[in-house]
């Protein structure tokens, strides 16, 4: 499964089921932003506007490395059983660990310091391995909550699809790929503290689009929430999106 496959499936769905043959705008954040880019390049006449939030044209080596750790954690869990784990009602420890690692990448150093600092959950015996810092409790909660609502095999395929995504593949260069986009207006939005999909990656695309004489708006929003900014800073983001769509 690739990002391209996802976009092709979405197009089939909206055309055959919803009977829609044109879109006002395609918008997405993170992996959704990758899909929005794929839409713009593969189906350039299908939308009036394109909004790509906290995304990139391809993952960095660092991001791929974190995804690798997550997949490895799942696949070495004996309960995963090569993907045939659906009859096992026990929680997958590997998926919980994968989520913990991923969640660290969604936050910034500043956000974690503000939220947790070095606070302990208790203070009975700080040398006891069961005694935890607040940040450890938070990761445990996020990991085991995730296991109850997400499929491990889906996690593997989604993370691998992100790793393999490269909008320039088969097109020679990023410049050639972005030249395919025909949307009337394009918005690229990044966040200052996002180190998973850093702002320079969005700015690179914006600069190329400007050189190609595209009507592009690049916004770099100040936020300390890391990659999660695009989910948290809705009071900043929503008006900008609304204004953009109103001009289409």
N, C-alpha and C positions, 0 to 999 in steps of 0.2 A: 504494500500500500504506500503510495506517495502523495504528496500535496497535490500534484496534478490529478491523480485519481480522485481525490476528495472533491476537487473543483469540478471535474467532469460529472461526478455523481450529483453534485448540487445543481448543475445546469440541467441535467436530465430531470431531476425532481421538480424544479420550478417550471420547466417547459411542459412536461407531460402531465404533472399532477395539478399544478397551480395555473397552468395555461398562461404563463407570463413570458413575453418575448423580449422585454427590455426592462432594465433596472434604472431607477433614479440614481442610485449610488450603491457601491459595494464597499463595505466597511469591515475592518477586523483588527483585533489586537493580538499581539504575540503570535502564536501559531495561526490565529485567524488573520493576522496581518500578512503572513506569508501567503495564505490562501487568497487574500484580496489582491496581492501582487500578481499571483498566478492568473486570477480572473482578468486583470488588466492587460496582461501580456497575451494570454491565449484567446480571449474573447474581447478584443479591443473596442468593438462597435456595440457592445452589449450594455454599457452603462454610461450615464452622463458624468458621474463623479466617482472618484476613487479616494478612499481614506484609509491610510495604513498607519497603525498606532503601535508603538513599541515593538517594532519588528525589524527584520533584516532581510537582505537578499540571499544570505547564506549564513549558517552558524559559524561562529569562531571555533577554533580548536579547543578553547577552554570550555565552551558550552557543550561541545561534543563529548569532552572528557567527563563532565558531570552526568550527562545522559548515559554514558557507558557504565559509570558506577551504579546508577539506578537500575539499569537492565541486569547487570551482573548480580546485584543483590537479590533480584527476583529469581533469576535462573539458578542460583546456587541454593535456594531454599528447597529442601527435599519435598515440601508440601506442594510446590509448584508442579512437580511431576511432569516436566516436559510440556506443560500447558494443559495437561489433563487433570485438573484439580477441582473440577466442579462438583464432584461428589464428596469432597472433603470439606466439612463444615468448619474446620479450624482456620483461624485467621492466618494469612500469609505474612510472616515476619519480614520476608524480603521486600514485599510491596510497601510495608510500613517504613522500612529503612529507605527505600527509593524515594518515598514522599518526603521524608525528613531531609535528605540530601537536597532534593529539588527545592524544598521550601527555603532553605538557606540562600539559594541563588535568587530567590524572588525578593529578598530583603537587602537593605544596605547596612553597612556598619553603623551608621548614625541611627537608623531606624531601630536596630536591635539594641543599641545602647540606650536609647530613649525608652524603649518598651520594657527592657529587662535589666540592663546594667549587670551588676553582679549579685543581684538579689537572690537569696535562697528561698526555697519553698517552705522550709522549716529550718530550725537552727538547733536541733537536738544533738546531732553529732555530725559535723561537716565532713569527717573522715570516713563515714559510712557510705558505701557505694550506692545504697538506696536513697541517701540524702541527695537532693538535686538542686541545681540552680533553677531559677524560674525559666530560663531559656530551654533547659532540658525538658522540663515539664511541658512546655509549649510544643516542642518537637514531638514528644511522645503523643500528645493529644492530636496534633495534626496527622501524624503517621497512622495511628490506629483508627481515627475517624475516617480517614481516606479508605482504608482496607474494607470498611463496611459498605462503601458506596461506589467503588470503582473496580473494574475488571483488570487483573494483572496482565492478561494477554493484550488487551487494548492499550495498556500503558506501554508495553514493548513496541507495538506497531506505531503508535503515535510519536514516541520519542525517536524511533528509527527514521520515520518520515521527516521529522524536523532535521535530523542529522544529514539526510540525503538531499534536502532541499537546496537548490542553487538555481536561481532564476535565469542565470546566464548559460546553464548547461545546454549544449547543442546550438547555441547562438553566437559563439565566438567570444563574446565579452558582455559585461554588464551594460555597457553603452548600447550595444546592439539590442539587448533584451528590452531595456527600458524605452527604446525608440518605438517599440511596438505599441505602447500605450497610446490610446487615442481619446481617453476621457477628457471632457471639456475642462474640468478642473480636477486637480490632484492635491491632496493634503497629506503631508508626512508629519507625524507627531512623535517626539521623543521626550525622555525625562532625564534630568541631569544626573540622578543617582542610580540609574539603571546600568548595572555593570554586566548583566546577562546579555542584553541587546543594547549596547552603549549608543549614545546619541550620535557619535561620529558615523555610525553605519547608516543611519537615516539621512544624515546631512550629505553623505557621499551620493546617495541616490537623488536627493533634492538638487544637488549641484549638477549632476548629469542631466536631469530632466530640464533644468533651466537652460543648459547649453543646447539642448534639443528644442528650445523655444516652446516648451510646455508651460501651461498655466499652473504653476505649482506653488503651494504655500508650505513652508517649513516652520514648524513650531517646536521649540525646545523649552519644555515647561520645568520650572524649578520645583523640585520635590525631593524630600529625603526618604521616600518610601521604597526606593529601589524599583525593580521591575513591576512590583505590585502597584506602583503609582497609577497605572492606567485603569486599575480597578477601584482605587481608593479616591483619587482626586477628581471625582465626577463633577464636583462643583466648578472646577476649572475647565474640565474637558467638555462637558455637555453643551455649554453655551457656544463654544468654538465650533463644535460639530453642527449645532443647530444653525448658526450663522452661515457656515459653509454650504449646507444643504439648501438654505433659503436662496442662495445666489445661483443655484443650478438652473 
